[in-house]
């Protein structure tokens, strides 16, 4: 995710970063430019269509279609941003839930049971890292348990099955064991159970966002609509703009296609694109917060 100063907007005009849509659309923009040039040259120099030609009325159709395509792109962008923001809210909830669980455990355990505090100091942040890797479809690495920690607490992680569920199960079994030993009371068990249940709810919500993309037909229709709209622009705008219509048509394509590209990128907020959520940074923040709370 790019960190920037939103007030320093003037420099954005002259800056092109790796996530800019110009880089991705440049081949298509060049192709649209060549196509528009060919149509304009043929109409003006070869066919020499008169100003009274019925093709001159094509811009009227473009005006109507432009309003339609604008509404579609607004809906598309808003839907994608809703998914991005929902993902951000879920990770914010994960941060708060991890802190709350650590604070409650610290208050319940006090200065006693250092091995229990050490267990949750490692396991709570491990859930965040495991969820991050799960959403990225990558295998766990250094963010998980160290070998000595696995030996100390007899922890076994199976990479072949749902890792966040395994870690949530470890925390639940540990809390249940503390209850059976009388370290935590009935009321404290109920309080802690709410925090533990939230982990699975957050994971399920993130999986829903990632595994439910926009319907295929809708996405294909928007792309075809943009392509068809832009390909017909040279036939009408040649009469009013002449050769100036070529760069204007390329710019129109850039604007419309960029909106679709941005929507595609942010509708999956858990990937590795420029505008995706910084889940690695948030996982490290959870690790630091939990360690600070349970270190005493």
MIKOL-881510 format. One line per 3 residues: number of its first residue (from 0); their letters; for each residue x, y, z of N, C-alpha, C. Coordinates in steps of 0.1 Angstrom, whole numbers. Layout:
// MIKOL-881510
NUM) A) X:Y:Z:X:Y:Z:X:Y:Z ~ ...
//
This chain:
// MIKOL-881510
0) XXX) 8:-12:0:0:0:0:9:12:0 ~ 5:22:-8:13:35:-9:9:44:2 ~ 18:50:9:16:60:19:19:73:13
3) XXX) 10:83:14:12:96:7:5:107:15 ~ 8:119:12:2:131:18:-10:135:9 ~ -22:134:13:-33:137:4:-34:152:1
6) XXX) -28:160:9:-28:175:6:-18:179:-4 ~ -8:171:-7:2:174:-17:-3:169:-31 ~ -14:174:-35:-20:168:-47:-14:173:-60
9) XXX) -7:184:-60:-2:190:-72:10:181:-78 ~ 18:175:-69:29:167:-74:24:154:-80 ~ 11:149:-77:6:137:-82:4:138:-98
12) XXX) 2:150:-103:0:152:-117:12:148:-125 ~ 24:150:-119:37:148:-127:44:135:-122 ~ 37:128:-114:44:116:-108:37:103:-114
15) XXX) 45:94:-119:40:81:-124:47:70:-115 ~ 39:63:-108:44:52:-99:41:39:-106 ~ 46:28:-99:44:15:-105:30:10:-106
18) XXX) 21:16:-97:7:12:-97:-1:21:-107 ~ 5:30:-114:-3:39:-123:-8:31:-134 ~ -21:34:-138:-27:27:-149:-21:30:-162
21) XXX) -14:41:-164:-7:44:-177:2:32:-181 ~ 9:27:-172:18:16:-175:11:4:-181 ~ 0:0:-175:-8:-11:-179:-16:-9:-192
24) XXX) -20:3:-194:-28:6:-205:-21:12:-217 ~ -8:14:-216:0:20:-227:-1:13:-240 ~ 0:-1:-240:-1:-8:-253:-15:-6:-260
27) XXX) -25:-7:-251:-39:-5:-257:-41:10:-261 ~ -35:19:-254:-37:33:-257:-30:36:-271 ~ -19:30:-273:-12:32:-286:-20:25:-297
30) XXX) -26:14:-294:-34:7:-304:-47:15:-308 ~ -53:21:-297:-65:30:-300:-60:42:-308 ~ -49:47:-305:-44:59:-312:-42:56:-327
33) XXX) -36:44:-330:-33:40:-344:-47:38:-351 ~ -56:31:-344:-69:29:-350:-76:42:-353 ~ -76:51:-343:-83:64:-345:-77:72:-356
36) XXX) -64:71:-357:-57:79:-368:-61:73:-382 ~ -62:60:-383:-66:53:-395:-80:57:-399 ~ -89:57:-390:-103:61:-393:-104:75:-397
39) XXX) -97:84:-390:-98:98:-394:-92:101:-407 ~ -81:95:-410:-74:97:-423:-83:92:-435 ~ -89:80:-433:-98:74:-443:-110:83:-445
42) XXX) -116:88:-434:-128:96:-436:-125:110:-442 ~ -114:116:-438:-111:130:-443:-104:130:-457 ~ -95:121:-458:-86:121:-470:-90:112:-481
45) XXX) -96:101:-478:-99:91:-488:-114:91:-492 ~ -123:89:-482:-137:89:-485:-143:103:-487 ~ -137:113:-479:-141:127:-480:-156:128:-478
48) XXX) -160:123:-467:-175:123:-464:-179:138:-463 ~ -191:142:-468:-196:155:-466:-201:158:-452 ~ -202:170:-449:-206:174:-435:-220:170:-433
51) XXX) -228:168:-443:-242:164:-442:-244:150:-440 ~ -233:142:-439:-234:128:-438:-241:124:-425 ~ -248:113:-425:-256:108:-413:-246:105:-402
54) XXX) -233:102:-405:-224:98:-395:-221:110:-386 ~ -224:122:-390:-222:134:-382:-231:134:-370 ~ -242:126:-370:-251:125:-359:-247:115:-348
57) XXX) -236:108:-351:-231:97:-342:-228:103:-328 ~ -222:115:-327:-219:120:-313:-231:122:-304 ~ -243:123:-310:-255:123:-302:-257:110:-295
60) XXX) -255:99:-302:-255:86:-296:-245:84:-285 ~ -233:90:-288:-222:89:-278:-226:96:-265 ~ -233:107:-266:-237:115:-254:-246:106:-245
63) XXX) -256:99:-252:-265:91:-244:-257:79:-238 ~ -249:72:-246:-242:61:-241:-231:65:-230 ~ -226:77:-232:-216:82:-222:-223:83:-208
66) XXX) -235:87:-207:-242:88:-194:-245:74:-189 ~ -248:65:-197:-250:51:-193:-237:45:-187 ~ -227:46:-195:-214:40:-191:-209:47:-178
69) XXX) -212:59:-176:-207:66:-164:-214:60:-152 ~ -227:58:-153:-235:52:-142:-230:38:-139 ~ -227:30:-149:-221:17:-147:-208:17:-140
72) XXX) -199:26:-144:-186:27:-138:-187:32:-123 ~ -196:41:-121:-198:46:-107:-202:34:-98 ~ -212:27:-103:-216:15:-95:-205:5:-93
75) XXX) -197:3:-104:-186:-7:-103:-176:-2:-93 ~ -172:11:-94:-162:16:-85:-166:16:-70 ~ -179:20:-68:-184:20:-54:-185:6:-48
78) XXX) -189:-4:-57:-189:-18:-52:-176:-23:-48 ~ -166:-20:-57:-152:-24:-54:-147:-17:-41 ~ -149:-5:-39:-145:2:-27:-151:-3:-15
81) XXX) -164:-6:-16:-171:-12:-4:-164:-25:0 ~ -159:-33:-9:-152:-45:-6:-139:-42:1 ~ -132:-32:-5:-119:-28:1:-121:-23:15
84) XXX) -131:-14:17:-133:-9:31:-138:-19:40 ~ -146:-29:36:-150:-39:45:-138:-48:49 ~ -129:-50:40:-117:-57:44:-109:-50:54
87) XXX) -108:-36:52:-101:-28:62:-108:-28:76 ~ -121:-28:76:-128:-29:89:-126:-42:96 ~ -125:-53:88:-123:-66:94:-109:-67:100
90) XXX) -99:-61:94:-86:-62:99:-84:-52:111 ~ -92:-41:111:-92:-33:122:-99:-40:134 ~ -109:-47:131:-116:-55:142:-106:-66:147
93) XXX) -98:-72:138:-88:-82:143:-78:-76:152 ~ -74:-64:149:-64:-56:157:-70:-54:171 ~ -82:-48:171:-89:-45:184:-91:-58:192
96) XXX) -96:-68:185:-99:-81:192:-86:-87:198 ~ -75:-87:191:-63:-92:196:-58:-84:209 ~ -59:-71:208:-56:-63:220:-65:-66:231
99) XXX) -78:-67:229:-87:-69:240:-85:-83:246 ~ -82:-93:238:-80:-106:244:-67:-106:253 ~ -57:-99:248:-44:-98:255:-46:-90:268
102) XXX) -54:-79:268:-56:-71:280:-64:-79:290 ~ -74:-86:286:-82:-94:295:-74:-106:301 ~ -66:-112:293:-57:-123:299:-47:-117:308
105) XXX) -42:-105:305:-32:-99:314:-39:-96:328 ~ -51:-91:327:-58:-87:340:-62:-100:348 ~ -66:-110:341:-70:-123:347:-58:-130:353
108) XXX) -47:-131:346:-35:-139:350:-27:-131:360 ~ -27:-118:358:-18:-110:367:-3:-113:364 ~ 5:-114:375:19:-117:374:21:-132:375
111) XXX) 10:-140:376:12:-154:377:12:-161:364 ~ 15:-173:363:15:-182:351:22:-175:340 ~ 35:-173:341:43:-167:330:43:-175:317
114) XXX) 42:-189:319:42:-197:307:29:-195:299 ~ 18:-193:306:5:-190:299:6:-177:291 ~ 12:-167:298:13:-154:291:22:-155:279
117) XXX) 33:-163:280:42:-165:269:35:-172:258 ~ 27:-181:261:19:-189:251:11:-179:242 ~ 2:-171:249:-7:-162:242:1:-150:236
120) XXX) 12:-147:241:21:-136:235:25:-140:221 ~ 27:-153:219:31:-158:206:19:-162:197 ~ 9:-168:203:-2:-174:195:-11:-164:190
123) XXX) -14:-153:198:-24:-143:193:-19:-136:180 ~ -6:-131:180:-1:-125:168:0:-135:156 ~ 3:-148:160:4:-158:150:-8:-160:142
126) XXX) -20:-157:148:-32:-158:141:-33:-148:130 ~ -29:-136:133:-29:-125:123:-20:-128:111 ~ -8:-133:114:1:-137:103:-4:-149:95
129) XXX) -10:-158:102:-16:-170:95:-27:-166:86 ~ -36:-156:91:-47:-152:83:-42:-144:71 ~ -32:-136:73:-26:-129:62:-21:-139:51
132) XXX) -13:-149:55:-8:-159:46:-19:-167:39 ~ -29:-170:47:-41:-177:42:-48:-169:31 ~ -50:-156:33:-56:-148:23:-48:-146:10
135) XXX) -34:-146:12:-25:-145:1:-22:-159:-5 ~ -28:-169:0:-26:-183:-5:-11:-187:-5 ~ -4:-183:6:10:-186:7:12:-195:20
138) XXX) 23:-202:20:25:-211:32:31:-203:43 ~ 29:-207:55:35:-199:67:50:-200:66 ~ 57:-190:71:71:-190:72:76:-185:85
141) XXX) 84:-175:86:90:-171:99:80:-165:108 ~ 68:-160:103:59:-154:112:52:-164:121 ~ 53:-177:118:47:-187:127:55:-189:139
144) XXX) 53:-201:145:60:-204:157:75:-209:155 ~ 83:-204:163:97:-209:163:97:-224:167 ~ 107:-231:163:108:-246:166:108:-248:181
147) XXX) 116:-240:189:116:-242:203:103:-239:210 ~ 95:-230:204:82:-227:210:73:-239:207 ~ 74:-245:196:65:-256:193:68:-268:202
150) XXX) 81:-270:205:85:-280:214:80:-277:228 ~ 81:-265:233:78:-261:246:63:-263:249 ~ 55:-260:240:40:-261:242:34:-272:234
153) XXX) 42:-280:228:37:-292:221:27:-287:210 ~ 31:-277:202:22:-272:191:26:-278:178 ~ 16:-283:171:19:-289:158:9:-282:148
156) XXX) 16:-277:137:8:-270:127:9:-278:114 ~ -2:-282:108:-3:-289:96:-6:-280:85 ~ 5:-278:76:4:-269:65:-7:-272:55
159) XXX) -12:-285:55:-21:-289:45:-36:-285:48 ~ -39:-281:60:-53:-278:63:-53:-263:68 ~ -65:-258:71:-68:-244:74:-60:-240:87
162) XXX) -49:-232:85:-40:-229:96:-47:-219:106 ~ -54:-209:101:-60:-200:111:-70:-208:121 ~ -77:-218:115:-86:-226:124:-78:-234:134
165) XXX) -66:-238:130:-58:-246:139:-53:-237:151 ~ -49:-225:148:-45:-216:158:-56:-212:167 ~ -68:-209:162:-80:-206:170:-83:-218:179
168) XXX) -82:-230:174:-84:-242:182:-74:-243:193 ~ -62:-240:191:-52:-240:201:-55:-230:213 ~ -59:-218:209:-63:-208:219:-75:-213:227
171) XXX) -85:-218:220:-97:-223:227:-94:-234:237 ~ -86:-244:232:-82:-255:241:-74:-250:253 ~ -66:-240:251:-58:-235:262:-67:-228:272
174) XXX) -76:-220:267:-86:-214:277:-94:-224:284 ~ -99:-234:277:-106:-245:283:-98:-252:294 ~ -85:-254:291:-77:-261:301:-75:-252:313
177) XXX) -74:-239:311:-72:-230:323:-85:-230:331 ~ -97:-231:325:-109:-232:332:-110:-244:340 ~ -106:-256:334:-107:-268:341:-98:-269:353
180) XXX) -87:-261:352:-78:-261:363:-82:-251:374 ~ -92:-243:371:-97:-233:381:-90:-220:380 ~ -81:-218:370:-74:-206:369:-83:-194:365
183) XXX) -93:-197:357:-103:-187:353:-117:-192:357 ~ -125:-182:360:-139:-186:365:-149:-187:354 ~ -161:-190:357:-172:-192:347:-174:-179:340
186) XXX) -175:-168:347:-177:-154:341:-166:-150:332 ~ -154:-153:337:-142:-150:328:-142:-158:316 ~ -146:-171:317:-147:-179:305:-156:-174:294
189) XXX) -168:-169:299:-178:-163:290:-172:-150:283 ~ -165:-142:291:-159:-130:285:-149:-133:275 ~ -140:-143:278:-129:-146:268:-135:-153:256
192) XXX) -146:-161:258:-152:-168:247:-156:-158:236 ~ -161:-146:239:-165:-137:229:-154:-132:220 ~ -142:-130:227:-130:-126:219:-126:-138:210
195) XXX) -126:-150:215:-121:-161:207:-130:-164:195 ~ -143:-162:197:-153:-164:186:-151:-154:175 ~ -147:-142:179:-145:-131:169:-134:-134:159
198) XXX) -124:-142:163:-114:-146:154:-119:-153:142 ~ -128:-163:144:-134:-171:133:-143:-162:125 ~ -150:-153:131:-160:-145:124:-152:-136:115
201) XXX) -141:-130:119:-133:-122:111:-127:-129:99 ~ -122:-141:102:-116:-150:91:-127:-153:81 ~ -139:-156:85:-150:-160:76:-153:-148:67
204) XXX) -154:-136:73:-157:-124:66:-147:-121:55 ~ -134:-122:59:-123:-120:49:-123:-130:38 ~ -126:-142:41:-127:-153:30:-139:-150:21
207) XXX) -150:-145:27:-162:-141:18:-158:-130:8 ~ -151:-120:13:-147:-109:4:-137:-115:-7 ~ -128:-123:-3:-118:-128:-13:-124:-138:-23
210) XXX) -133:-146:-18:-137:-157:-27:-150:-154:-34 ~ -155:-142:-33:-168:-138:-40:-165:-126:-48 ~ -159:-128:-60:-157:-117:-69:-169:-111:-75
213) XXX) -168:-100:-82:-180:-95:-90:-184:-105:-100 ~ -197:-106:-103:-202:-116:-113:-195:-115:-126 ~ -191:-126:-132:-184:-126:-144:-191:-119:-156
216) XXX) -203:-121:-157:-211:-115:-168:-210:-100:-167 ~ -212:-95:-155:-212:-80:-153:-198:-74:-156 ~ -187:-81:-152:-174:-76:-155:-171:-76:-170
219) XXX) -175:-87:-177:-173:-88:-191:-181:-78:-199 ~ -193:-75:-194:-202:-66:-201:-196:-52:-201 ~ -190:-48:-189:-185:-34:-188:-173:-33:-197
222) XXX) -164:-43:-198:-153:-42:-207:-157:-41:-221 ~ -167:-49:-225:-171:-49:-239:-178:-35:-242 ~ -185:-30:-233:-192:-17:-234:-181:-6:-236
225) XXX) -171:-6:-228:-160:4:-229:-154:3:-243 ~ -150:-9:-247:-143:-11:-259:-152:-7:-271 ~ -164:-11:-271:-173:-7:-282:-176:8:-283
228) XXX) -177:14:-272:-179:28:-271:-167:36:-277 ~ -155:32:-273:-143:39:-277:-141:37:-292 ~ -144:24:-297:-141:21:-311:-150:29:-320
231) XXX) -161:34:-316:-170:41:-325:-168:56:-324 ~ -160:61:-314:-158:75:-313:-152:82:-325 ~ -142:76:-332:-136:83:-343:-146:86:-354
234) XXX) -157:78:-356:-166:80:-367:-174:93:-365 ~ -176:97:-353:-184:109:-351:-176:122:-349 ~ -166:120:-340:-159:132:-336:-149:137:-347
237) XXX) -147:130:-357:-139:135:-368:-144:147:-374 ~ -157:148:-375:-164:160:-382:-162:173:-374 ~ -162:172:-361:-162:184:-352:-148:187:-347
240) XXX) -139:177:-346:-126:179:-340:-115:176:-350 ~ -117:169:-361:-107:166:-370:-96:157:-364 ~ -83:160:-367:-72:152:-362:-71:154:-347
243) XXX) -76:165:-341:-76:166:-327:-84:155:-319 ~ -93:149:-327:-101:138:-320:-92:126:-316 ~ -81:124:-323:-72:113:-320:-67:113:-305
246) XXX) -60:123:-301:-56:123:-287:-67:123:-277 ~ -79:130:-281:-90:131:-272:-96:117:-270 ~ -97:109:-281:-103:95:-280:-94:87:-271
249) XXX) -80:88:-273:-71:80:-265:-73:84:-250 ~ -75:97:-247:-76:101:-233:-90:96:-227 ~ -100:96:-235:-113:90:-231:-112:76:-227
252) XXX) -105:68:-236:-102:54:-233:-94:52:-220 ~ -84:61:-218:-76:60:-206:-84:62:-194 ~ -93:72:-194:-101:75:-182:-111:63:-179
255) XXX) -118:58:-189:-128:48:-187:-121:35:-183 ~ -111:31:-190:-104:18:-187:-97:19:-174 ~ -92:31:-170:-85:32:-157:-95:30:-145
258) XXX) -107:35:-147:-117:33:-136:-120:18:-134 ~ -120:11:-145:-123:-4:-145:-111:-11:-139 ~ -99:-7:-142:-87:-13:-137:-86:-11:-122
261) XXX) -88:1:-118:-88:4:-103:-98:-4:-96 ~ -110:-5:-101:-120:-13:-94:-116:-27:-93 ~ -110:-33:-104:-105:-47:-103:-94:-49:-92
264) XXX) -86:-39:-91:-75:-40:-81:-80:-39:-67 ~ -89:-30:-64:-93:-28:-50:-104:-38:-46 ~ -110:-45:-55:-121:-54:-51:-116:-66:-43
267) XXX) -103:-69:-45:-96:-79:-37:-86:-72:-28 ~ -89:-68:-16:-80:-60:-8:-69:-68:-2 ~ -68:-81:-4:-59:-89:3:-48:-94:-6
270) XXX) -46:-89:-17:-36:-93:-27:-23:-86:-24 ~ -14:-86:-34:-1:-79:-33:0:-67:-42 ~ -11:-61:-46:-11:-49:-55:-8:-37:-47
273) XXX) -5:-26:-54:-1:-13:-48:-12:-8:-38 ~ -24:-9:-42:-35:-3:-34:-42:-13:-24 ~ -36:-25:-23:-42:-35:-14:-38:-31:1
276) XXX) -45:-38:10:-43:-35:24:-29:-39:29 ~ -23:-32:37:-9:-35:43:-11:-45:54 ~ -15:-57:51:-18:-67:61:-5:-72:69
279) XXX) 6:-71:62:19:-74:68:22:-64:80 ~ 20:-51:76:23:-41:86:13:-42:98 ~ 0:-45:95:-10:-46:105:-7:-58:114
282) XXX) -2:-69:108:1:-81:116:13:-78:126 ~ 23:-70:121:34:-67:129:29:-58:141 ~ 20:-49:138:15:-40:148:8:-48:159
285) XXX) 0:-58:155:-7:-67:164:4:-74:173 ~ 14:-79:167:25:-86:174:31:-77:184 ~ 34:-64:181:41:-55:190:31:-51:201
288) XXX) 18:-49:198:9:-45:208:7:-56:218 ~ 5:-68:214:2:-80:223:15:-82:231 ~ 26:-81:225:39:-84:233:40:-73:244
291) XXX) 37:-61:241:38:-50:252:28:-53:263 ~ 16:-58:260:6:-60:270:9:-72:279 ~ 14:-82:273:16:-95:281:30:-96:285
294) XX) 39:-87:284:53:-89:288:55:-88:303 ~ 46:-81:310:47:-80:324:43:-93:332
//
